[in-house]
Amino acid sequence: MVKIKGHEIGSIVVTGASNRRAIQFKNNIIKVLKKIGVIEDDINIPLERIAIKKAKASATWYISDHRMHYSHNLQNKYVENLYVLFKVIETEANLVLSGQNTLRDFISEFKEDSDVYNKRKEAREFFDCDHDEHDFEIINKKYKVMAKELHPDMSTGDTEKFKQLNIAHKILKRELT
């Protein structure tokens, strides 16, 4: 089980037909998004040529003039990351379709700026992490140490850097949890 965005999702291990399964998951994501009003031409889900390699899966779509994005990179294979991506999007979309959440709730869950990748890179640099660091526990430990040093109430405090620290933490938290 994987816990993401407050949902527990059963992870899968794909052992065969990885490329075909990846295409199925991509098509399932498109079907789910279309159910809540996203136009198919506004959905971009890049496929890896070799779906069994370790790689991040991501989806970008537009709804109500908002750029939506979600990515996942905690599983062992691209196809497994794409499956988790599908399940998260499906779960959130089903909440809208059942009336438990509004479309506005869905948008706020996935809305991101077009320069999100640059912001994530800058956040990792701020924490002095590798560009491919995806272990949120490591980032969170660094955050706590830096927060103690930079807090405005401390003698070493710096209000502006403390604000930057919290923004960087929020950016990476959104990506990794």
GIJO-V382923 format. One record per helix or strand. SS is the DSSP state (~ for helix, > for strand). FROM is the first residue (numbers start at 1). TO is the last residue. Records with the same first field share a line. If there is no record, write none. Layout:
# GIJO-V382923
SS: FROM-TO  FROM-TO
This chain:
# GIJO-V382923
>: 2-4  7-9  43-44  57-63  66-72  111-111
~: 18-35  40-42  78-97  103-110  116-126  136-150  159-176
